[in-house]
Amino acid sequence: MLNISVLNSRVMKKFKHLLLSVVLVAISAYVYSQQWQDVTPAGFVHGIYSNSFLNNNQGWLCARDSSQSNSAMILHTSNACLDWDTCYTFQGGMHFARIQMIDCLIGYGAGGYELPVFRRTTDGGHTWQDITDPILMQNGGPLDQSTAFFFVSADTGFYGGVHSLYRTVNGGLSWSKVEIPPDALPSTPEMSEYRINEIYFSGSKCGWASGIGWYSCILKTTDGGQTWQLAHTGGSGTYRSLHFINCNRGGFLVNTSYTPYFVATPDNFDSVYYHSFYGIPFTPMALCFQNDSVVWVGGWPEGLILRSTDSGLTFDTINPNGISPYDFGVSSITFFENTGYAIGSHVFKYIDTLNTAIHQIPFAENKLSIYPNPSSGKINLNLISQKSETAELRIYATDGRCVWKKSERILAGENKFHYSFDWLKPGSYMMEIAGARYITSQKFILRR
């Protein structure tokens, strides 16, 4: 007869092996579903100057191929970096050190750094109008060599430079000076010169600007940029990479000659807390609040991507697998729900499918139909929506260009819209409807 203790021992061993297998499978699933994937356009490693992403699908890069022998180009993706199309090729060694797309059609780009130029696109980056102000942006003007701009909407934007901040309400065609605090610490008149090096708005009303001087500072506005107040000041160092998830919670990075650190606030600088990056061999360049608790930081020259899950109190390294830190750096990080992009010498994409507090925007959650299809120009849209909200309708040509957009109020249930596209050339197009938590699309054909 088999000894009961021996039987129990065998059962326990099998149970332990089964438990270990389950744990290993769980760990593998976790690693697979939470990792950075290299989605760099072929041939453009180490040649990326700037970028702008509208959502987890639509993004633009200003980049030059790895050989550095060709002109810089604007590249566009409409399918989450699976494919890249060339929109525009620069001439004469020009490129954008900063680019910001407002929507699928309108965007802005600034040269700066020995190439002072400011341009606007109204067709998704395929053509760029030079709207450089020669007095402000060139020849030693207050915005010369600066790329510190941010547009709140297609027409309203701000541009900062040497002890100055300017505002436009007509898409950069003209600028008016905005009054800002005279220096970072009014009690010390010797600090009367500082310059704005970054601007960020979390919405139409709340915005922040970082200033560099003997004492660096953060300015804030809560009325859409009409008035600005001193929000925070500190010692020497460069304040950079402002990011806020709403009007209250956000922060910035500080680079010093000693130890770089992170400054965060939960209440729009009524209080702040700090995290030191002591001993980490990199310069913090990129900051992104994914949500209230998850914060990402990236930097140069030795590539590191750090993640905090406690609002920036502690950080862990979440680097891409199989790539040496010496082979990449990160200058910007952006997240849309649970999909993020870390961009520098590479383009890395991150998908966090296990974070149950964050929900990926699903495709085809709502039912869309277009008729007649093919059409001679007039089409009808029938959308069955799960909820009421404002959504953006966009039409894309086969080359990835956004050729039309419109905001519509979508009601829960059945929605019917009628449009005339007689002005569009015959061909195939994609109609996309993007709500706050879904994207649905339908192909249609125009024939004459």
N, C-alpha and C positions, 0 to 999 in steps of 0.2 A: 504494500500500500504506500502511496506517495505521501511523504511527510507534508503536513499542512504548512509548516514554516517554509519549506522549500518551494511549494506552490505559490505561496504569497510572495516569496522573493522573486520568482520568475515573472509573476504578474506585475510586480512593481517595476522590474527592469523593462518589461515591454511598455508599461505606462510611461516610464521616464523617456524611453526612446521615441514613443509617439509624441509626448509633450515636446521633446527637443525638436522633432520634425516640424511640429506645428509652429513653434517659435521661429525656426529658421525660415519657414515659408512666410510667416508674418513679417519677419525682418526684410526678406527679399521683396515682398509686396510693398513694404513701406519705402525701401530704397528706390524701387522702380517708379513708384508713384510720386516721389518727392526728390527730384533731381534736376540739375541743369543740363539742357541739351544744346549742343552747338548747332546753331542754325545760321551761321555766317554765310552770306552770299559767296559762292565759289570765286576764289581769287582775290578776296577783299580783306583777308586777315591783316591786321595791323594798319589798315588804311581807312579807318572810319573816323570822320571828323565830328559829326553831330547827328542827332536823330530826333524824331518826333513820332509818337504813337498815339492814335486816337482811341483805340480799343484793343482787344486782344487779337484782332485780325488785321487792322489797318495800320501800317507804319511806313515811315520814310527815313532813308539814310542819306547823308551827304558823305560820299566815300570815294577813295581812289584805289585802284587795284594794287595788289601787293608789290608789284614791281616799281611803283611810284613813277613810272615813265609816262603814263597816260594822264589825261585831264581828269579832274574830279567830276563826279556824276551824282545826280539825285536818283536813288533807287526806291522803288515802291513795292510793297507787298499788300495783298488784299486777302490772303489766306493763311495768316498766322505764320509767316516766314517759310512756307513750303516753296513758294516761288517768288522771284524778284524780277521786276521789269525796270528798265532804264527809262526814266522820265526826261532827264535833261543832262546835257554835258556842258560843263563850264569852259570858258576860253581864257587863255592868258594866265594860267596858274591860279585862277580864282577858286575859292570854295567858301562854304558857310561854316563858320565856327559855332554858330547856333542857328537852329531851325525850329520853328513852331508852326505846326498846322492847326488851324482852328477847327476846320471840318474837312470833308473830303475834297473841297475845292480851294478854299482860301487858306493861305499860309504866309509866313514871313521868314526871311533869312538875313543874317548879318555876317559880314566878313570879319572886320576887325583885325587887329594884330598885323599891321603893315598893309592890310587890304581893306580899308574902311569903305564899306558899301552896305546898303540896306535895300532889300528887294521884296516884292510882293507877288504872289501867284494867285490867280483866280480860276485855274483849271487843273488843280491837283498836282502842281509842280512841273508841268510840261513847258510852260513859259513863265518868265519872271520879269516884272516891270521894275526898273531902277527908280526908287523913290528916295535915294540918298539926299539928305539935306546938306549941301556943301558947307554951310555956315556952322551947323551944329555937329555934324558927323565927320568932317574933314578939316584939314588945315589948322589943327590945333584947337578945334572947337571943343565944347564941354563933353560931347559924346564921341569924340575922335578916339579910335582904337577900342571902343567899348562894344560889347555884345550883350549888355545887361538890359534886355527888353522882355516884356511879357504882355500878351494881348488877352484881355478878359473876354472879348467878343471879336467878331470880324472887323469892327471899326474902332473899338476903344482899346487903347494900349498905353503902356508906360515904358519909358526908356531912361536909364540912369547913367550917370557919368561922374565927372569930377565935380564934387560938391553940388550936384544938380540932379533934378528929376523932371522929366517932361512927359506930357500927356497928349495923346491924339484922340480925336473922336471921328476922324474921317479916313481911317485906314492908313495912317502914316503920311498923308499928303501934306499935313501941317502939324506943328507941335507948339504947345504953350507950356511955359515953365510952371511947375508946381512948387509951392512953398514947403520946405522941409526944415526941421530943426537945424540951427546954424552949425552945431558941432556935436560930437558924441557925448561930451560932458561940459555943459555950459559954464561950470565954475573954473575951467581951465582954458583961457582964451587962446593959448598957443595951439590948441587942437581945432583950429578953425577950418582946416582943410581935410576933407575925407571924400571918398568917392563911392558911389553906389556900384556894387559888383554883381548883385543878383536880385531879382524881383520874382515874387510868386504870389498868386491869388488862388485861394481855395474855392472861390465863388465870385459873384459879382460885387460883393461888398467887402469881404475880408481879404486883406493883402499885407505882404511884408516885404521889406527891402533891407539888404545887408550893406553896411558901409564899412570901408577900410580906412583907418587913419592911425594916429598914435594910439588911440583906443578904438577898437572896432565896436560897431553897434548894430542893433536891429531896430528898424522903424516899422510901425504898423499903421494900418488904416482900417476903419470899420464902416466907412461911408463911401466905398467905391473909389477911393483915391482922391477925394476932395480935400481932405486934411490928413496929415501924418503926424504921429507922435513918437517919441523915443520909447521903445518897449524894453530894451535890454542893452546893457553895455558891459564891457569887460576889459581885460588887459590886451596886450599886443597879440596879434595873430590874425589870420585870415578867416573870416566867417564866410562859409560857402554852403551850397546845396540846401537851401531852404526847402522844407516840405511840410505841409499841413494837411491833415485828413479832413478837417473842418475848421470852423472859426476859432476853436479853442485848442485842439490838440495838435501838436507838431513839434518842430525843432530845427536844428541846424548843426553842421559840423564845424569844428575849429581846428585849423592847422597852425601849429606853433613850431618854433625851433627846438622845442623840448618834447613834450608829449601831446599828441593830438587827442581831442576828446569830443564828446557828443553832448549837446545841450537840448533838453526836452522840456516842454511845458504842457500841462493838462488844462490850463485856463488862460491862454493868450498872454502869458508872461506875468500874471499876478503871482505865480510861483514857478520855479524851475528846479530841475535836478540834472545831474551830470553823470557821465560814464567816461572814464579814462581808458584810452587804448594803449596803455603803457606796455612797451616791449613788443609791439606789433610792427614789423618792418614794412609799413606802407603808409602812404598819405591818403587820408579819407577824402574821397571826391564825390561819392554818390550816396544819397539818402532817400529812403522811401518808407513811408508809413503804409503798410499793406492794410491794416485796420487799427483798431484801438490798442491792440496788444502786440502785434507783429511788426517789427521794424527791421529794415535791411540797410546795410552799409557796405559799400565797395570802395576800392581804391587802387592806387598806383604806388610805385612801379612794380612791386611784387604783388601779383594779383591775389586779393583776398575778398571773399564775399561772406559777410557776417550776418547772422540772423538773431534777433531777440524775440522772445515770445512773452516777455514781461514788460513791454513798453519801453525797453532800452535800459533796464537795470543791469542785465547780463546779456552776453552775446556768445554764440557758438559759430564756428566756421562751417559754412555750407558751400564748399567749393565744387566746381565741375569735376566729375570723375575722369581720371586718366589724363589730365592736363596739368603740367607743372605750373606752379604759381609764377615762375619766371617767364612763362610764355603768354600771359594775358594780364590785362589791367582793366579796371572798370571805372568809367567816368559818369555813368548814369544808370539808375535802376527805376523801373516803373512797373506797377502792378495794376491789373484789372481783375477784381475779385480774386480768383485763385490762380490766375495766369500772370506771370511776370517776365520782364526782359531786363537783362543786365548787359550793358553795351559799353565797349571800350575798344580794345584791339580785336575782339570777337563780338558776335551777337549770341547770347545764351538765352534760352527760353526755359522757364520753370513752370511746372504744373504740379499743384498740390491737391491731389484728388482725395487725400485722407483728412484734410482739414475740414471737419464737418461744420465749423462756424462760418465757412466761406463757401459760396455756391457758384459753380461755374455757370456762365450764361449759356443756356441750352439752345441748340439750333432746332428749328421747326417745332417749337412748343405750341405755337399758334398756327392755324391753318390759313394759307394764303392761296388764292387762285386768281388768275388773270385771264380775261376773255374780252373780245375774241383774240385768239392767239394761233396763228399770226394775225397781225392787225395792220391796217393802213395808216394808223397814227393815233386814233382814239381808242383808249383802252379803259376797261372797268376792273377795279380791284375789289375783291371780296376777302375780307380778313375776319376770321373768327378768333377773338382775343379772350384770354383767360381773366384779364383784369383791365380796369380803366387806367390810362396813363397817356402821357405825351410821348410819341415815338417819332423817329426821323426816317423818312423814306428817301432812298438813294438809288440812282440808276448808274450802273457801271457798264462801260463798253468792253469789248473783248480784250483790249490791251490793258485793262485794269484801271482806266481813267474813270473818275466819278464825273458824270456829265450833267447830273441834275440832283437836287436835294430839296426836301420840303419837310417841315414839321407839321404833324397832324395830331389832333386829339383823338385817341383811340378809346372806345368805350367797351366795357365788358360785353361779350356777345358778338353779334354780327355787325360788321362795318362795311359800307360800300362807298367807294370813291370813284370819280370819273375824271380822267385827264386827257389832254390832247398833246401829243408829241409829234405834231406835223413837222416841226423844225429839226427833228433828229433824222440823220441819214438812215436809209434802209440797212438792216443788218440785225445781228443778235445782240441782246442786252440782258443784264441781270438786274431785276428789281429786288432791293434789299430793304427790309423793315427792321429797324433796331429799336427795341424798347429798353427799359432799365435792366431787365433780367432775361431777355431773349433776343435772338436774331433769327429771322426767317427770310427766305429768298425764293424767287421763282424766275426762271428764264422766260423771255418772250422775244418774238421776232417781229420786226417792222418790214412791211413790203409796200411798195407803191404800185 
